[in-house]
Amino acid sequence: MGNYSRKVPENVAPEKFAGGILQYLRTAKKYLPQQQQVVCEFILNNFQKAAFLKAEEMAKASGSSTATVLRTAASLKFDSYVALKERLQEVLCQNSIPPLDRLRDTFLGIPEDNILEMVIEENIQNLRGMLTPHLKEQFAKSAALLTRSRRIYIIGLRSTRGVALYLHALLQQFLPDVFMVDATGTDTMLDVMMDMEKEDVLIALMAGSPHYTKRTIGCVRYAHENGIPTVLITNSLSSVAASLATVLLPAPQNTTHYSSVSFVTICDALVAMMGMKKIDSARRKIDKLGRLLVEYDISM
């Protein structure tokens, strides 16, 4: 039996993966011949570019042949190479510019008297566009995981750290056992991660493409390898963390200015959902906290 007899199993298909085509490629490539794996790896590392390359250009860029590129598309169960490119182009609509690039570009070409109006309008349009059947389905799954969890761990670094702190601060107001993985610095992350168990849930926030925070990926990988459910909130489906998550909540940043509004909105929804699911205990803790803040002269 020749090398090309290897093929992707019937139960491995793009629609079965929360992370879509990129997560599918990461899983499916291991079933393919070596040269086709090379093509898959090139796509995963350069999907923004690969989405617009002709078969001949893809072959040259990946160091393979045109025939291999076409066979790869067929092995991946696409009707044609064009169909594969179209699926990659859909990913580009769901992913965003790297946070640092977007922040830099925010400062260019915006009339000063129009900034507030522009930011508000773009954020509104971005939020409307992110509400998809896929997000609703994944959000319901995250609700089920978090409701039955014993403890909740949260990690967010670099551009998502502020949002992670915000989520932690709100959940801690009315839930017991909510922890920041990197609360005292990344050098103590492993100390905290070691306490995570299968009854717990990790919420990881990640913004990137093409650069990702290695420590966040490492934390998600640790959870995956130890059977700990992970809810990943991310603006990019190309990260290796997407294929390791139990639930994937897309937070697109489709604005010309830098914005974390999609991340904050999903976090707000998680807070509201958890408060509703645990309304009695949540109210008791909030009422007690309110009394203690006044009693200890922290608030009026």
C-alpha positions in Angstrom: 0.0 0.0 0.0 1.6 3.3 -1.1 2.2 6.4 1.0 -0.7 8.2 -0.7 -3.2 5.7 0.7 -3.2 7.5 4.0 -6.2 9.7 4.4 -8.1 11.8 7.0 -10.7 9.7 8.9 -14.4 10.4 8.1 -15.0 11.7 11.6 -12.3 14.4 11.3 -13.9 17.4 9.4 -13.8 21.2 9.7 -17.3 21.6 11.0 -16.5 19.3 14.0 -13.9 21.7 15.4 -14.7 24.8 17.4 -11.6 26.4 16.0 -12.7 25.9 12.4 -10.4 25.3 9.5 -7.1 26.1 11.2 -7.8 23.7 14.1 -8.9 21.1 11.6 -5.7 21.5 9.7 -3.6 21.0 12.8 -5.5 17.7 13.6 -5.9 16.4 10.0 -2.3 16.9 8.9 -0.9 14.0 10.9 -2.9 11.6 8.8 -1.4 12.9 5.5 1.8 12.0 3.7 4.9 13.9 4.7 4.9 16.3 1.7 1.3 17.1 2.3 2.0 17.8 5.9 4.6 20.3 4.7 1.9 22.1 2.8 -0.4 22.1 5.8 2.3 23.5 8.0 3.0 26.3 5.6 -0.7 27.2 5.6 -0.9 27.2 9.4 2.2 29.4 9.7 1.2 31.8 6.8 -2.6 31.5 6.5 -3.0 35.2 5.8 -0.7 34.9 2.7 -1.8 31.3 1.8 -5.4 32.4 1.4 -4.6 34.3 -1.8 -1.9 32.1 -3.4 -2.4 30.2 -6.6 -1.6 26.5 -6.5 1.7 27.1 -8.3 2.6 29.9 -5.9 1.7 27.8 -2.9 3.9 25.0 -4.2 6.9 27.3 -4.6 6.4 29.0 -1.3 6.1 25.7 0.6 8.9 23.9 -1.2 6.5 21.3 -2.7 5.0 20.7 -6.1 1.7 21.9 -7.6 0.5 18.3 -7.8 1.2 17.9 -4.0 -0.7 21.1 -3.3 -3.7 19.9 -5.2 -3.5 16.5 -3.6 -3.4 18.1 -0.2 -6.6 20.0 -0.8 -8.3 16.7 -2.0 -6.9 14.8 1.0 -8.4 17.4 3.3 -11.8 16.7 1.7 -12.2 20.0 -0.2 -13.8 19.9 -3.7 -10.9 21.9 -5.1 -7.9 24.0 -4.1 -10.0 27.1 -4.6 -12.5 25.8 -2.1 -9.7 25.4 0.5 -8.6 29.0 -0.3 -12.1 30.3 0.2 -12.3 28.7 3.6 -9.0 30.3 4.6 -10.3 33.7 3.3 -13.3 33.3 5.7 -10.8 33.0 8.5 -9.3 36.3 7.6 -12.7 37.9 8.1 -12.9 36.4 11.6 -9.3 37.3 12.7 -7.8 40.7 13.3 -4.6 42.7 12.9 -2.0 42.1 15.7 -2.8 44.2 18.8 0.4 46.3 18.6 -0.1 47.0 14.9 -3.7 48.0 15.5 -2.7 50.3 18.3 -0.1 51.9 16.2 -2.5 52.4 13.2 -5.1 53.9 15.5 -3.0 57.1 15.7 -3.0 57.6 11.9 -5.4 59.5 9.7 -8.3 60.1 12.1 -9.7 63.6 12.2 -9.5 64.8 15.8 -13.1 66.0 15.9 -14.4 62.7 14.7 -12.6 60.2 17.0 -15.3 59.6 19.6 -18.0 59.2 17.0 -15.9 56.8 14.9 -14.8 54.6 17.9 -18.4 54.3 19.2 -19.8 53.4 15.7 -17.1 50.9 14.9 -17.5 49.2 18.3 -21.2 48.9 17.8 -20.8 47.4 14.3 -18.1 45.0 15.6 -20.4 43.8 18.4 -23.3 43.3 16.1 -21.1 41.3 13.7 -19.7 39.0 16.4 -23.1 37.6 17.5 -23.2 34.4 15.4 -24.9 31.0 15.9 -21.4 29.6 16.6 -20.7 32.1 19.4 -24.1 31.4 20.9 -23.5 27.6 20.8 -20.1 27.9 22.3 -21.3 30.4 25.0 -23.9 27.9 26.1 -21.2 25.2 26.5 -19.1 27.6 28.5 -22.1 28.2 30.8 -22.4 24.5 31.4 -18.7 24.1 32.2 -18.5 27.1 34.5 -21.7 26.4 36.4 -20.6 23.0 37.5 -16.9 23.9 38.1 -15.4 23.8 41.6 -12.9 26.5 41.0 -12.3 29.0 38.2 -8.8 30.0 37.1 -8.2 33.0 34.8 -5.1 33.9 32.7 -4.6 36.8 30.4 -1.2 38.4 29.5 0.0 41.4 27.6 -2.9 43.1 25.8 -5.5 40.9 27.5 -4.2 41.2 31.1 -6.4 44.2 31.9 -9.5 42.3 30.7 -8.5 39.2 32.7 -8.1 41.3 35.9 -11.5 42.9 35.2 -13.2 39.5 34.8 -11.5 38.2 38.0 -12.5 41.3 40.0 -16.2 40.9 39.0 -16.4 37.1 39.5 -14.7 37.4 42.8 -17.4 39.8 44.1 -20.0 37.0 44.2 -18.2 33.6 43.6 -15.8 31.7 45.9 -12.6 30.2 44.6 -11.8 32.4 41.6 -8.0 32.7 41.0 -5.7 34.6 38.7 -3.0 32.1 37.4 -0.4 34.9 37.2 -1.5 37.0 40.1 1.9 37.4 41.6 4.0 37.2 38.4 4.8 34.6 35.7 7.5 33.0 37.8 4.8 31.6 40.2 2.4 30.4 37.5 3.3 26.8 37.8 2.7 26.9 41.6 -0.9 27.9 40.9 -1.4 25.7 37.8 -0.4 22.6 39.9 -3.5 23.1 42.0 -5.9 22.9 39.0 -7.9 19.7 38.8 -10.4 18.2 36.5 -13.4 19.6 38.4 -12.0 23.1 37.8 -12.2 25.4 34.7 -9.5 27.6 33.1 -10.6 30.8 31.3 -7.8 31.9 29.0 -7.8 35.2 27.1 -5.6 35.6 24.1 -5.2 38.2 21.5 -2.6 37.8 18.8 -1.7 36.8 15.3 1.0 36.3 14.3 2.5 36.7 17.8 1.1 34.9 20.9 2.0 34.9 24.5 3.9 31.6 25.1 3.0 31.4 28.8 -0.7 31.5 28.0 -0.3 28.8 25.4 1.7 26.8 28.0 -1.0 27.2 30.6 -3.7 26.0 28.1 -1.5 23.1 27.1 -1.0 22.1 30.7 -4.8 22.2 31.3 -5.4 20.1 28.1 -2.8 17.5 29.0 -4.3 17.1 32.5 -8.0 16.9 31.5 -8.9 20.4 32.8 -11.6 22.1 30.8 -10.6 25.4 29.1 -12.7 28.3 27.9 -10.6 30.2 25.4 -11.6 33.8 24.5 -9.6 34.9 21.5 -9.5 37.2 18.5 -7.5 34.7 16.4 -8.2 31.1 15.4 -4.7 30.5 14.2 -3.1 30.0 17.6 -2.2 26.5 18.7 -4.2 27.2 21.9 -7.4 27.1 19.8 -6.9 23.4 19.1 -6.3 22.7 22.8 -9.4 24.5 24.2 -12.6 22.8 25.3 -14.7 25.8 24.3 -13.7 28.6 22.0 -15.4 32.0 22.2 -14.4 34.2 19.2 -13.8 37.8 20.1 -13.2 39.5 16.7 -11.5 43.0 16.7 -12.9 44.1 13.3 -12.2 47.8 13.9 -9.7 50.3 12.4 -8.9 51.4 16.0 -7.4 49.3 18.8 -10.3 47.9 20.9 -10.9 45.2 23.5 -14.7 45.7 23.5 -15.3 42.2 22.1 -13.3 40.6 24.9 -14.9 42.8 27.6 -18.4 42.1 26.2 -17.9 38.3 26.4 -16.6 38.7 29.9 -19.6 40.8 30.9 -21.9 38.1 29.5 -20.0 35.4 31.5 -20.4 37.4 34.7 -24.1 38.0 34.1 -24.6 34.3 33.3 -22.8 33.1 36.4 -24.7 35.6 38.6 -28.0 34.3 37.2 -27.0 30.6 37.6 -25.9 31.1 41.2 -28.3 34.0 42.1 -29.0 33.1 45.7 -25.4 32.5 46.9 -24.3 35.5 44.7 -26.7 37.9 46.4 -25.7 36.7 49.8 -22.0 37.2 49.2 -22.5 40.7 47.5 -24.7 41.8 50.4 -22.1 40.6 53.0 -19.3 42.3 51.0 -21.2 45.5 50.9 -21.6 45.5 54.7 -17.9 44.7 55.3 -16.7 47.5 53.0 -18.6 50.0 55.1 -17.7 48.4 58.4 -14.0 48.4 57.6 -14.1 52.0 56.3 -13.2 51.0 52.8 -16.3 52.6 51.3 -19.1 54.9 52.5 
